[in-house]
């Protein structure tokens, strides 16, 4: 097969994408099992705040007769941000329409008949029975209705999750459930109570899932999702408007795939034109090679052009002069350089950074070199900056380009320092010249074209013989060098990538002439032979040993080794490499993290030069860690490590330690050990369960800059250098009475015993504060002028908090986020605060009746700072202020505001770009949208009384239009002139009879019209298909 045939085959495979998408949907359950998106300790996603009932475009793959397929019932404070969110997002991502009902959200709003209707329409019920589930009358009413629906229609199924509660307590109403019914007996008659008890008994006898702790929630949610998917896919046919008769093809292809086999299987899908694609299919390919794109028949080509001269000149000045224009005496020279460099942003950025603070002679020489390069040679222009670097900076640039993008700057610098590359100054030069960046986590970043430049420079060292280059990273080049035994006398860095299906064996012969090698990386390899006199300049070894890769190696002298990284290797206590490591007298970094078969630590105390030690995830040991002679240690990571004690015969041995992580570590003598460290900057001590006694009070070094703790601290006010404090999982903690004045960020998370927040009076440097899941917290005092720099305040799931005062005293507050505070009645935002706040998000606070003070409703008040307003699930007595008071508003999201009949002033929001309104049961009409010329997203959901959308025809900038569950809406205006419209979703609008021609919407990418029973078949459907 020639190149053209191969490319054609590849493109043809891509063009089969629609059929493959539905194949993937059919195979989704099996795929989920092997997905690593969620593990046993999931990072929970952000709560969806736009609505408790969410559906995406084209949301249901099953031919439904209802709005949703799954109904989730749960007790908010118990599970809202844990397994409920995990399962909900599994369902949401697979576009299964799900009603996620928070029982605290609607009490007193008279929505029970609507909930009953939703439950009857749903096919799968998932009650998450937690300790306090039975305390909620709403949860019990829902459960009884589920059981009744299941009895009447066997098509309904109930999949219960018993969350930290014994199923026997559910069946027999014992324990916490017994206490709940004692309380209910005061308010409900015996008949009602018996219905609820019968429902609990029936559900408690069903097969379900028992969650005992937070570990494993992702896996359990995955299993529940699989069962839901199975039920829906087996009982409801997979259909779309355009796809019919796909099931047989899917079955045949799946049989060919033979999913139970471990063999590698390839299936090619082919056929005559017209059998696999349906009207509306869209494919976008990007390539630097236009020849590839010309192989696709009917492919419209669009070339992304260069920057305009004006933009190029402005970008150049930003980097060459750190301002938007050039000084008068450099203006002409600058324009010449910009004209010669061309309109490629990266080239302009790099050349401008090169010339920063340089003299005119250097500028003129650079211009001459630019003129000598071809106009089409982008890399040659970028290479001008590389050529001006010192040797050491060149070496570091090539190392990063070939190997170290994403690598921690400090780790790599150990090797470069040992090679006398002066990494501090060299890296600073590369940053100043825009050739590299360093990310928030201290990792290296580099533009793709600059990576290409570095690799091309190495390739040009010898285009035909890889073993004559300084760096080898490509698989074919690597194996060509190793298997041909050509020697590697010029190779400085070698990376082997190997699948874990087998073990690659390397011998001393392949390294017989590798005197320059300083970096070696290999996965799943085995090394054998006599290495006497070999690899004497090796500084960095990064190996991942396979389970069966037993080394037979001798005389491996690591005299210059600086970094040894063996993370996630299958090495054991009898591994032969331990004896060789002892010879590494200059070892700075040792990473043994997640070497799960290690039960005895090597004699680490003999490594006197060690500065970075990572033993995290080693759970098979109860050994002591001897730190004698480790005076140079700077970073010690013991997270989730089961060592018993840290021992030393020398007091203050770790005086130089800068970072320590002992989260979930079982070390018994941690308290005295911490008190002995005096230069510590970063400390994590979360959920370290073996500290004795459990309520131990820790004394901490005053040098701390960042602290994350689950334990009491003797005196925080003395930590004058502390900038960031996170108090989390503190079941036994009493928060300190006073915080240090140096704090910049404060996070208090999951502190169930916290009732009163400490004084905030002295926190003049605080810019960010969050309080999350503190159910007993009743009041937050001290929100005064002393918090003059506080910009971001977030409060979530503070279930006992009744009011939030003092916000007008926060002179810098720009972001306020309050959600899921079940007892909150009042948030006091006055004129001073509203003049500053840019983003305001208050949602799911069912008893909240007041947000804005009376003065905010005044006729002459205008608040120009507010750009985003999100409110939902609250009961404002006075409603929202007239929206014309917020002329800068760009996003407005209002939902579950049952008492709001009309949004006064909406028609004046000329800067508005996103408008989302959902579950507004009393709203009959919207103000005219005529003046909202910048609106890009319009989302209207579950507004059952809405009959018209006035002014919609004038929203020429609209890109996304969703109208879902507006049952009274009868017609939509003409939107044929909406040339920017990319997505249209019209769902469950039962009264809609008329939509004008959409076939002229040239940029339309997605159209979904579902369950609009009265919508007659229009002639333009055929035109749209054409």
N, C-alpha and C positions, 0 to 999 in steps of 0.2 A: 504494500500500500504506500503510494507517494504522499508527500506532505499535504497536497491539496485534498486528497481523499481523506486523510486523517483529520484535517481541519473540518472538512464537510461533515464527517461522522460526528465530530465533537459538537458542532453547531446543531446538527440534527437532534442529537441527544438533548441539548438544551431546549430545543423547540418542542420537545415532548413534555415540557414542564407541567402543563395543565393536568395531563393524565397522571404524572408522577406525584403531583400534589395530593390528588385523591387517593392514590395508592398509599402515600405516607399517612394520610388520615386513617385509612383502614388498618394500617400497621402500627398505629400510634401507641397502643397499649404495650406492645412488645418493646417498642423503642424507649418508652418511659422507664422500663426496668433497667436499661443500660445507661440511661442519661445520667450525667454527673452534675446536672444543674442544681439538684437538691440533694443534700446528703443527710446524714443522721442528725446533724446539728445545723439546721438551716438558718441562713440569714434571712430574717423575715422581711418581706417587701413592705413598702410604704402602704398604709391603709388607703383604700380608694375612697376619696372624700366626696366625689361628685354625686354619688347616689348609692343607696343601699341596694338598688336594683339596677344592674348594669348590663348592657348588651352592646357588643361591638357591631360594626357594619357586617352585614351578611352573617349574623351571629349564629344561627342554628344550621347545622348540617343535616339535621333530621327533619322530615316533613311534619312540622308541628301544627297542632291546632290551637296552641296556647302561646302565651307570651314567654313562658320559661319552662325548663325541664327539671330543674333542681331547686329545692327549697331548703335553705340552711336555717336551723333554729339553734340559738346558743345564748348563754348568759354572758353579756358583754364583758363585764369586769374580769370574768374567769378566763376566757379564751379568745377574746376579740383580737388580740395582737399576737396570738400564738398559732395553734393548729388551725383555727378558723381562717386566718389570713392565708396560711400556706395552701389549704385545700381550695379556698376561694380563687386564688390566683392560678392554681392548676386548671381549674374549670374555665376561668376567664381566658387564659391563654389558648385553650383549645376551642374557644368560642362556643361553649355550652352555656346557654342562657340560664343564669342563676339568680335567684332571689336570696339576698343575704340580709336577713332580718335581724336587726338588733332590738331586743325586746324592750330596751329602755328608751327607744327613740320616739315612739308614737303614743305613749300612754296618755289617755285623756283626749286624744284627737279623733276618736270615733271612726277609726279606720278598720275595725274588726271585720265588717262585711267584705271589704276589699281584700283583706288578708285571706279570708275563707275562700274567696274566688280564686286567688292565686294558688292556694294549696290544692284546690280541686283540679286546677289545670296542670299542676306540676306532676311529674312522673316519678321522681325520686325524692324522698325525704331523708335528710341527714340531721337528726337531733344530736347535738353535742352535749351530753349529760355530764355536767360538772358538779362540784360540791354545792354550789349555790343555785343550781338550775331550778330546783323545786321552790326556791324562795320567790321566784317570779311567777305571778299569776298568768302573765302573757305566755311564758314558756309552757306552762301546764295546759293552758287553753289550746295552744298550737299542737302540742303533743296529742291531746285528746282528739283534735280534728284530724290529725294525720292517721291515727288509729281508725277513726270512723271512715275516712276516705278509703283506707286499705281494705276494710271489711266490705265496703260497697263495690269496689272495683279492684280486682286482683292485679290489674296492670300497674297499680301503685306499689312501690316497695319502700321499706324503711331500713336504713342502714345506720344503726346507732353507734356512736363513739362514746365510750365511758372514760371521761377525762379526769384522771386522778380521783376516781370514785369507784368503790367496789360495786359491780353489777348487782350483788345481793342486796346492797342498801337501796338500790333503785327498785328491785322487785318487791322487797318487803317494807319499803319506806322506813328504814332504820337509819341510825346515825344522823347526819345532817338533814336527811330527808324527813325524818321523824320530827325534828325541831321545826322544819319549815311548815309541816302540816298543823302543828300546834298553833302556829301564828295564824295560818289561814283559817283555822276553826273559829276565830273571833269575827271573821268578816264574811264567811261563805256558809251556805247551808250544807247539810249532810249529803244531799244528793250530788251536788257539784263536787264535793270532796271525793266522793266515791268514784265518780267518773274519772277524775284525775288519777286516783289510786289504781283503778283498773287499767288505765292507759300506761302508767309506769310499770305495772306488773307485766303487761303484754310485751312492751318494748324491752323490758329487762330480761325477758326470756329469749329474745331474738339473738341470733349470732351477730356479733359486732366486733369492735376493736377496743382493747383496754389500754389506755395510755397511763403509765405510772409516773413518768417524769418527762422533762423536756427533751431528753435524749431520744432520738428515734422518731420524733414527730414527723419529719419529712418523709421517712419511709412509710409510716402508717397513712399519712395523707395520700401518698402515692398509691397504696393498696386500695384505699377508699375510692380514689379517682378511677382506678382500673375497673372496680366493680360498677361504678356509675356508667363508665364508657361501655362496658360489656352489656349492661341492661339496655341502654339506649340503642346501641348498634344492632343488638339481636332482635329488638322488638319494634324498631322504627326504621323504615327503609332510608338509606342514604340517597338523598336527592338534591338537585338544584334545578333552577329554571331551565338551564341549557343542557344538563347532563342526564341522559336516560340510558338505561341498559349497560351501565358500567360494571355492575356487580359480577357478571360472568367473567369479564376480562380480568377484574381484580383477583378473582378466585384462581384463574389459570396462572396468572403471574406469580401469586403467592405460592402456589404449588411448585413452580419452577425454582423459586428462591430457596425452598427447603429450609425453613428457619430453624429446624431442630438439628440440622447438620452443622458441624464445625468447619466443614470444608469451605473454601472461598468459592462463591458462586457469582457468576455474571449473567445478567439477563439483558438482551437487547430488544427494545420495543420498536417495531417498524410497521409499515403499512402504506397504503396509497394515500395521496393527499386528500385532506378533507375529513378523515375519520377521527382525528384526535383533537382538533382545535375547534373552538366555538367563538362566535362573534364577541368582540370585546377583549380578546386576548391581547396582552401587551408584553413586549420583551425589550429590555434595554441591555445592551452590551457596551462595555467600556474597554478600550484597548489603545495602546500606543501605536499599534501596527494596523494601519488602515486596510491592509491586504486581507487580514482576517475578517474584517467586517464586510468587505465586498463579496465574500463567499456566501453571505446570507441574502437570498433573493428577496427583493422588495425592502431592503433595509435602508431607511432614511438616515443619511450621515449628517452629523452635526459636529463641527470642529469648535472646540473651546479655544477661542483666540487669545492672543497676548493682551496684557494690560495696556490701557491707553497711555499715551505719553504723560498726560497730566497726573494720572494715578501713579505711574512709575516714578515720576519726579518727586512726588510727595512721599512715597515709601522710601526712596533713596535718602531724602533729607532726614527722615525720622531716625535712620540708622547712622548716617554719616555725621549729622550735627545734633541729633537728639531734639530736633524741632521740625516744624512742618515746611520750612523754607530754607534756602541757602543764604549765607551771608553774601553781601554784595561782591566782595573780592573773590568768592568761590563760585558765583552763580554760573558764569560761562563754562568753567571747567566741569561743574556738576552736570550741566545740560549735555555737554559732550559725552561724558561718561554714561549717562542714562541712555542717550541715543545709541551709543555703541553697544551697551549691554543688552539692549532689546527689552521686550516687555515680559520677561520671565520673572515673577516675584521673588523666587528663591535666589536667583542670580543677583538681582538688585539688592536684596537684603544682605547677602554675604559680602558683596563688593562694598556696599556702604559701610558695613561694620568693619571691614578691613581698613578703610580709609579714616575711620574715626580718630581724631586728634593727631593725624599725620600731617607732615609738611607738604607744600606744593610740589616739591621735587618728586616725592613718592607718588602723589596723585598723578603727575604727568607721566611717570614711568608705568603706572598701572593702566592708564588710558592707552599708552602705546601697546602694551601687551594685549589688551582687549581687542584693539584693532587688528592685531596679527592673528587672532583666532577666527575660525569660520563662524559665520552667522548661525549655522545650524548646530554647532557643537556646544551644547549646554554644559556638559561635564568639563570641557576645556576651560570655559569661563569660570566655573566653580573652582577649578584646579589652581587658578591664579592665587586664590587665597591660601590654598594648601601649600603652594610652593614657597610662600613667604614665612611659613612656620619654622621654628627651630626643630632640630632633629627629634628632641624628646616629645614635643607636642605632636609631631607627625606620627610617631610610634603610637601614642595614646589615641589619636584620631583613627588610625587604621585598626587598632584593637577594638575600639568601640564599634566601628562600622561593621566589622566582621563577626564579632562575638558578644559584645557587652551592652547592647541596647536592652534596657530593662534591668540591668545589674546595679546593685547598690554601689554608689560612688566610693564610699569608704572602704568597702571590701576590695574592690579593684585597685584602689590606691595603695594598698599594702604591697602588692606585687610591683607596681610602678616605682614606689619609693625604694624598694630593694634593688631595682634596676637603675637607680639614679636618674629617673625620668622627671623628677621634681613635679609630682602630680598637682600640687596646690596651684602653683603658678601656671603650669601648662593647661590645666582644665579651665582656669579663669580666662586664659587667652582664647581658648576654643569657644567659651561661652560668649565672650565679648565680640567675637567675630561671627556669631550666629551659626556656628558650625555644629554645636551641640546644645542641648538644654538639660537641666536637672529638674526632675519632677518633684511633686509634693512629698513623695516618700523617698527622696534622695536617689532616685533611679535615673539612669541616663536615658535621654531621648534624642532622636536624630531624624531629620527629614529623609524620606525615601530616596530622593535624588542624591543626597549627600552620602547615604549608605551605598548607593550605586557607585558613586565616585570612589569611595574608599575601596570597595571590592574590585572596581575596574583598575585602580592603581596597582593593587596586588596582582591581578590577572596579567597586567602588562609587564610584570617583572619577567615572566616567561610564558608566552601564550601557548606553547606546545607541551611543556614539561612541568606538570604540577609540582613535582618534588623539588623544583628549582625556585619555587616561590616562598615568600616569608610566612604565609598563612594559608592553611588548608581547612576548608569547612564543608565543601560539597561532597556528598556521598561518593559519586563516581571518581572524583579526584583522589579522595582518601583511599579508597580500596585499590585504585590503580597504583598508588604509591606503596601501600602495604604489601600487596600481593606480588608485585614485581620486584620487591626488595631493592628498589633503586637508591635507597639511602635518602636521608633528609638533612643534609648538612646545612641547608639554608633555612629550614623551616623553624620558625619561632613559636608558632601556635598551631595546634592540631585539634580538631573536633570530630569525634566519631559519633554518628547517630545510627542506632541499631535497634531493630524491633525486639521486644521482649519475648519473642517466640523461640529464640534460640540464643546461644551464647557464642560470641565471636572470640576466638582464641588468638592472642598475640604472643609472640616470642621475643626474646632478646635480639634475634636477627633483624627484625624489622626496625629496631631502634639502634642498630649498630653504629650508625653515623648520624647522630642527632644531637650534636654538642650544643646547638643554639636553641633547642626546644626549651621554652620557659612556661608554656601553658598546654596542658593536656586534658581534654574532656572526653569521656566515653561512657556510654550506657550499655549495661549487660555485656561485659567483656570478661575474659579470663586471661591473666598474664602469667606466662611461664618462662623459665630460663634463668641464666646467670647474668645479672645486670652489673657486674663489677666494672667500674669505670664508665658506665653509661649514664645518660640523663643527669649529668652533674650540674647543669644550669636550670633544672626544672624548679620553678617557683610555685606553680599552682596546679594542683591535681583535683579534678572534679570527676568522680566515678560513681556510678550506680551499679552495684553488684547484683547479678541475678541470683536466684535461690540456689542454682546448681553450679555457680562459677567459683569453684574452689581453686585458689591460686597455688601454684608451685613455683615460687620465686625466691631467688637467693641473691645476697649481696646487693640489695637495692638501697643504696646510700642516698638518703634525702637530705644531704647536708645544707642545701640552699632552699629547701621547701619552706614557703611562707604561708600558703593556704592549702588546707586539705578539706575537701567537701565530699562527704560520703552519705549525704542525706538519703533517706528511704532505701538504704541498701539492706540486703539480706545477710549481712555479716553477723557472725556469732562470736562467742567468747574465745573460741579456739581458732579464730581467723589468723592466718600467718602474718598479716600486715601489721599487727600491733607492734611486733618487735622492730619493724623498719621505721615506724613512726617515732620511736624513741630516739632515733638518730637525728631527727629534725630539730636541731637545737635552736633554729631561728623561726620556729613555727609561730605565726601570729593568729591564725584563724583555724579553728577546728569545728566542723559542723557534723554532728552525729544524729541530727534530729530524725525522729521516726525510724530509727534502726531498732525495730521492735524486738529483735531476737537477742539484743545485748542485755545481759543480766549483771555483768560486772564492768564497771568503768575501767578504762585503761589508767595507768598511773599518771594521771593528769598533773599531779603535783610536781612531776619532773620537768614539765614544760614551762620553764621560768619565763620565757619570752611571750607566752600566750596572752593575747589581748581580747580575743573574741571567741567565746565558747557557747555552742548551742546544743543542749541535751534535751530539747523539748520532744514530747511524745514518746519518750523511752519509758514504757509502762511495765517492763518485766523485771525491774530491779527494786530491791528494798535496801540497797547498799548505802554506805556513807560516802560522801564526796569530800575528799581531802584536798584542801586548797592551799596547803603549805607551799611556799616559794612562788605563789602566783601574784606577785606584787604588781605586775604590769597589766592585770586584767582590767579591761574597760567595759566589756559587754558580756553579761552572763544571762542566758535564756534557759529557764528550767520549767517552762509552761507545761502543764500536764505530765510532769515527770514524777515518778513514784519513789525517788530517793528518800531515805529516812532522816539523815542528818547531814549538815555541813560541818566539817570538823577542821580545826587548825590549832597548831601549837603556838602560833604567833598572834598576838593581839593586833588588830588593825591591819591585817594582811592585805585587805582589799581597799585600801584608802583611795586608790586611783579609779575604782569602779564608777562608771558613768551611767550605765543602763542595766537594769535588773528586771526580769519578768519571772515571777514565781506564781503566776495564776494557776489555780487548780494543782498546786504542788503539795505533796504530802510531808514536806519537811517539818520536823517537830520543833526545832530550835530556831525558827526563823526570826522570832522577836529579838532575842539578844544579838543575833547575827546582823540584823538591820541597824541596830543602834550603834554598831561599830563602824559603819561606813559614813564617811564625812564629805565625799565629793560627788555623791550620787545626783544625777540630773533627772533621770527617767525611771519611775518605779511603777510596775503593775503587780498588784497583789489581790487578785480577784478570786473569790471562792476557794481559797486555800484552806480546805476543811480540817486539816490536821493541826492547825495552830491551837495550842492548848494554853489556857482554857479557851473555849469557843468565843467568849466575849473579851478576848485579850485586847489590851490597850497598847498600841505600838508607839514607840518613840522613833521619830524619823529625823534624818539629817536635814539641817536647815538649807542645804545646797539644792534641794529638789526644785526642779522646774516643771515637771509634769508628774501627776500622781493619779493612779487608778486603784481604788481600794474598796474592799468589802468589810473592813474592820475599823474599830474605833481608833482614833488618833488622840494622843494625850494633849497636844497643843498645836493646832494649825496656825494660830496667829503668829507664831515665831518663824514660820516658813516664809521669810520675806522675799524669796526668789521664786516662789511657786506661781506659775502663770496659768496652768490648766489643772483642774481637779475634777475627777469623775468618781462619784460614790455610787456603787452599784452592787446589787445582790446583798444588801446589808440587812439580813434578818435579825441580827443581834446588835446592830450599831446604834449609838446615839450620836447624831450629827454634832460636830463641834459647835460650841456656843458662838464662836467668832471665826470668820474666815480671814486669811491674810489679805492685806490691802493690795498686794501685787497681782491678785487673780485677774486673768483676762477672759478665761472661759470656765464655766461652772456647769456640770451636768450631774444631776441627782436622779438615779434610775433604780426602780424596783426596790424601794425602801418601805416595806409594809408597816413598820413600827413608827415611822416619822409622822408626828402630829402637828408640830409647830416648826416652821422654818427658822433657821438662825438669823441673826441680825445681818442686814445687808448694808448698813449705814456707811461702812468704811471702804466699800468696793468701788473706788473712783476710777479704776482701770478696766472694770468688767465690760466686755463688749458682747458677750454671748452667754445666755443662761437657758437651760432646759430642765424641766421637772417632769419625769415620766413614771407613771405607774406607782404612785405613792398614795394608796387608797385611804389612809387615815389623815392625810394632811388637810387641815381645816382652814388655815389662814397663812398668807404670805405677807409679812410685814416688812417695811423698810424700802418699798419701791418709791424712793424719794430722789431729791436732786443730787444726792451723793452718787447715784448711778448715772453720772452725766455722759458716759460713753457707751452705755448699753444700747446696742443696735438690734439685737435679735433675742426675742423672748418666746419660748415655746413651752406650753403646759399641756400635758396629755395624760388622760386617765387618772386625774386627781379626784377620786370619787366622792370625797368628803368636803372638798373646797366649795364654799357657798358664795364667795364674792371675790372680785379682783379689783382692788382700789389702788390709787396712787399712780396710775399710768400717765396722767398729765404732768407728773414730775420728771418723767424720763425724757430728757431734752434731745436725745439722739435716736430714739426708738424708730426704726424703719420697718421692722418685720415683727408682727405679732401673730402667733399661731396658738389657738386654744381648741382642743377637741376632746370628746369623750369624758367630759367632767359631769358626772351624772347628777350632782347636787348643786351645781353652779346656777345661781339665780341672777347675778348682776356682774357685768363688766363695765367699769366706769371709764369710758373714753370721752374726753371733753374736747373743746376747741384746741387747746395747746397740743394734745397728742395727735389729733386728726390733721393738724398742719404739718406734721412730720412723717407720719406713717405712710409707707409706700406699698406694703403688702399686708393685708388684713384677712385672716382665715380663721373663722370661728364656726365650728360645726359639731353636731351630735352632742349637744348639751340640752336635754329635753325640758329642763325647768328654767332655762335662761329666758328672762323676760325683758332685760334691759342691757343694751350694749352702749348706746350713745346717750350722753347727757342731754338735757333739754336744750341747752344752748346750741347744740349742733343742728337743731331743727330750725334755727332762726332764719328769717328771710334773707338776711344780708351775708350769710356765711358761705364762703367758697373754700374748698380744700383741694389745692392743686397738686399736692404731693401724692395722693393715693392713686396707684396704678393698677392694683389687683385687689378685688373684693370677692371673697368666697364666704358665703353664709348658708347654713343648712341644718335642719334638724333642731331648730330652736323656735321659741314662741314669743317673739317680740310683741309687747303690748302696743307700742306706738308704731311698729313697722320700721322700714328703712327710711332714712332721710330722703328728701327729694334728690334724685340722682344727678340733677344738673349741678349740684354742689361739688361733684367730682369730675371736673372737665377733662382731667388727664387720664381717666380710667381706660385701661386697655383690656382688662379681663374682668368679666362679671359672671359669677357662678352662683346661682341661687337654687336651692332645692329643699324639699320637705318643709316649706313654709306655708302651712295649710291656711293660715288666716290672711295671707296676702292676696288681694283680689287684683291689684294693678300695680305695676312698677312705675311710679310717678317719676317723670323726668328722663326716662330711658331714651326718649327721642332726641335728647340734647347731647348725648355722649358721642361726639364726632370723632374722638380718638379711639373708640372701642374697636378691638380686633377679634375678641373672642366673647361670645355670649352663650352661656349654658343655663337653661332653665329646665328643671325636672321635678316631677311629683308635686305640682302646684294644683291641688285639687279644686281650689275655689276660683282660679283665674279664668275669666271668660274671654278676655282680649288683651292684646299687647298694644302699647303705644306704637305709633307709626315708626318704622325703621328707615324712613325715607332719607334721613340725614346721616345715617351710619355708613358713610361711604368707604371707610377703611376696614369694615368688618370682613374678616377672613373665615371665621368658623361660627356657624349657627347650629346649636344643638338644642332641640326642644323634645322633651320626653315626658310622657305620662301627664299631659295637661288635658284632661278629658273634656273640659267645657270650651276649649279654644275653638273658635269657628273660622277665624281668618288671620292672616299674617299680613298686615297692612304695610306697604312700602317694600316688600321683599323684592319686587321687580327692579328696584333701583340699586341693589347691592352688587355692583359690578365687580367689586374686588373679592367677592365670596369664593373660597376655595373648597370648603367642606360644608355640606348641608345634610343634617340629620333631623328627621321628624319621626318620632317613634311614640306610638300609643296615644296620639291625639285623636280620640274617637269621634269628635264632633266636627273635625275639619272637613270641609266639603270640596274645596278647590284650591289650587295653587296658581299664582299669577305666572305670567310668561317670564321664563328665565333663559330664553334662547340666546340672549346677548351676553351671558356670563362666560366670557372666554377664559377666565381663570379657574373655573369650577373643575375640580379633580374628582370629587367624591360626592355621590348623592345616595342617601339611604332614606327610603320612605317605608316605614314598618308599622303594621297594625293600626292603620288609619281607616277604620271600618266604614266611615261615611264619605271618604274621598272618592269623587266621581270624575274628576277632570284634572289632567296634567297636560300642559301645552307641550309642543314639540321640543324634545331634547336632542334631536339628532344633529343639530348644528353645534353642539358643545365639543369642539375639536380637542380640548385638553382633558376631557372626561376619561378617567382611568377606572373608576369603579361605580357601578350602578346597581343598587339593590332595592327592589320593590317587592314587599312581601305582605301577605295577609291584608290586602286592601280589597275587600270582597266586592265593592261596588265599582271599582276602577275598570272601566270597559277596555277592551283591547283596542289600542290605537294604531293607526296606520304607520305612525312614526317608529313603532317598535321594529318593523321590518326595515325601515331606512337606517335605523341605528345599527341593526345587525349587518347591513351591507357596508 
